[in-house]
Amino acid sequence: MKRKLVFALAGLFCFAIGARAGDPWKQKTDKQWDDVDLRQIMTDSPWARKVKIPFDTASNQANSSLNTGGPGKGTSGSPGAEANVPNQRGGGMDFTVQWASAMTIRRAAVRAAVRRGALTEADAEKSLTGAIPDYEVAILGRNLLAFENADAAALEGVTYLRAKKNKQKVPPTDVEFQRGPDGKTITAVLFHFPKNLATGEPLVAPEEKSVEFVCKPSTLYIQTEFEPQRMVTQTGPDI
C-alpha cells in the first residue's frame, strides 16, 4: 500500500516560519512539534535537503521531460502545469529531497496530519507501527513538471544512492508517483532503495558519513547528500 502520509509536506509550504533556535527533533517530543518545527524537519533538516536548480537549466526543463518516448519530447499540458514553470525572479526551481522512511519524517508527516484534522491521535500511532523494509527517498516541490510524463522504469535507470564508503551506485527497486487532486499533476516522487547490497553488506554502514542521492530526469540534475551521523534524535540514529 502506498504511504501517502509521507507527502504531507505540501500543506507545510503555506506555513509562516520565524526564527527558532535549536533542533526540535532533539529538544522536543513529536507531540510537541508545532507548525514551524514541522516545516523545519520536513524541508530543512538532516532528513530533508533543499535543492535549487539554476534558472537556465530549469527553463530548458520546462519544455522537456523523461518519458517513454525518450528525452527531448515536449510535455503535454496538464492542469496546474503552469505552477511548475520556473519563476525567473526566483532564480530557478526549488525541490526538497526527503529521507522519507526515517521515523523522524514519518512522525512529522503524521503530526502535520493530526494538526490539520486529517488524522486522530489514535490513528496517528497506528500509522507508525510496522517497519519499512527499504529506504525511501522522496522528491517534493511545486516544480515537478519534469516528472509529469515520466516512466517509472526510466527513472530507475537515472536515479541512485551512493554511500561514500562503498562507492556503489545503487538504483531504486521501485518508483511511486503522488498526484494532486486533479489526478494528473505530480506533487511528489517516492523512490525505494534496498537496505542491503547484493553482497549482503548494508548500503548505509553505521560509520557512514555521507550518502549521495542523484536523479536525472531529462535535462534536470537533482543532487544532494545526506549525512547519517547527523540523522540522530533523542533516541539515537534514525535512518
N, C-alpha and C positions, 0 to 999 in steps of 0.2 A: 504494500500500500504506500502511496506517495505521502511524504511528510510535508504537508503544506504549511505547517506552523513555522517552519524554518524561514519562510518568506514573509513573516510579519513585519519585516523591515520597511516595507512600502509605506505603512502608515507613519513610521517614525520620521520620515523626511519632512513632515509638516511641523514637527515639534520645534519650539524655540529652544535654543541652547545658550546657557550662560556660563560664566566662569565657574569652575568646580575643581577643587584641589583633591588629589588622591585618586586611587583606583577603586571603584565601587566593588569590583569582584574580589578585592582583598579586605575591604573595610566594612562591607555590609553583607547581609544575607540576601538572597534573591528576592524575598518578600519585602525587603526594604528598598529595593530599587525604584526610583521614580523615573519620569519620562526622560530627564536629562541623562541619568545613569544608563538607561536602556539605549538611548541614541549613541552614547559613547561606546558601550560594549559592542553594539551591532554595526558600528560604522568606523570606529577609530580605536582599536584595542589590539592586543596581541593576536586575537582571533579574527579580526576584521581589518583589512588593509585597504586604504584608498588608492585608486589608480586613476590618473588623468592622462588621456590621450591627447596630444597636441592638436590644435585646430586643423592644420594642414592634413594630417593623417585622418582625422575624424571626418573632414569634408569629403575626402575620397571614399571613406566608408559609407557615407550617406547614400551613395549611388551603387553600392555593390554588396553582395552577401555570399556566404558559403551555403550552397545548396546542391541538390542532386545534379544540377546542370553544370556545376563547376564554377570556379571563381570567375569574377568579372561580369556575371549576369546581373541585370538590374533587378532590384527588389520590386515586388508587386505592392501596390498601395494597400494599406490596411488601416482600420480605424485607430487613431491615436499615433500613427506613424510620425505625424508632424512633430510630436513632442520629442522624438528621438533624433531629429535633425540637430546637429551641433549648433550651439549658440556662439557666434564669433566673439561677442562681447565677453563671454565666459572663458574663452581661450581653449575650448575643446570639449571632450566628453568625459564625464566622471562615472566611475564604477566603484562598487565596493565588492571585494572578494572576501568571503567568509569561510572560515574553517567550520562548516555548519554542523558537523557531527559532534563537536565538543559540547560537553554538558553545559558550559557557560553560555554558549549561543542558544542551546535548546531551552535553557531556563529563561533567558532573556526573551525569546520568542513567545514562550508560554506566558510570562509575566505581562508582556505587551498585550496579549490576547485577553488576559484577565482584566487589565486596566481599561480596555475599551469595551468590556462587557461581552466579548465573544466567547468567553470560557469561564466556567465556575472554578472556584478553588479546588473542589473535589476532582473535577475532570482534569484540572491542570496537573495534579500529582499523578493521576493515572497515565497521562500522556507522556510522562517522563520515565515510566517503568520500561524495562527491557533494554538490552544492549543493542547498539547499532553495529552490525557485523563488519562494516567497512568505514573508510574515511570518506567524508562528504565535503566537497568544496563547492561553494555557490558563487556565481557572478550575479550581482544585483545592480539595478540602476534604472534611470529613466531613458538611457540611450542604448537600448538593446536592439536597434534596427538591424545590426549585423547578424542577429540570430533569427530574424523573422521567418526566413525560408530555409533555415539551417537543417541539415540532415544529421541525426544523432550519430550515425556511423562515421560520417565525415568528420564530425567534431572529435570523435575518439582518436582520429588519426592526427590531429593537430593540437592536442592537449596533453599535458603531462605534469607529474610531480617529480621532482628530483631532489633527493636529500644530498647534502653536501658531502657526507661521509661515504656513501656508496656510489654516488655519481650516476646512478642508473635513471634513465628517463622512463617513468612508469606511466603508461596510458590508462585512462579510465576504463572501467569494465562496463559502465552504463552511463547514459546521459538522460536527464529528465528536464522537461520544459514546464515552467509555471506560467500560466496565461492570465490575463486580466479579465474583467467582467464581460468583455466582448467575445471572449473565447478564442481570440486570434493574437492580440498583442502580447508578446512575451515580456514578462516582468522579472523573471529570474531563470537561471540555468543551473542545474544541480549535477555535479559530476561525482561518480562513485569510484573510489580507488581501493585496491586491496591493501590490507594492513601488513601483509607479508609478501616478500619477493618469491619468485619461483624456487629459490634455494631454501626457502623456509625462514630466512632471516627477516627481521622486522623492517618494513620500509622506513620507519622512523625509529631509530635506536634511542634508548634512554639518554645517551650522552649527545644526541644530535643537536647541533647549534643552528642549522638553517635548512629550510625546505623551500625550494623554489616551485612556484606554480606558473605555468605558461599556457595560454590559449591563443591560437592564431586563426580566428575566423576571417577568411579572405584577407584584405589588406590591413586588418586590425591586429595589433600585437598587445595582448594583455599579459603583463608580467608583474609578479610581486614575490616577496619572500616572507615566510613565517619563521619565527624564532621559538622553537619548542621550549627553550629554557626560560622564556618569558611567559609562556602559556601556563601560568600557575595561579591557583586560587587559594582560599583559606584552607582548603582540604588537601592541597597538593597539585601535582601536574594534571593538566586537563587537555588532552589531545586525542 
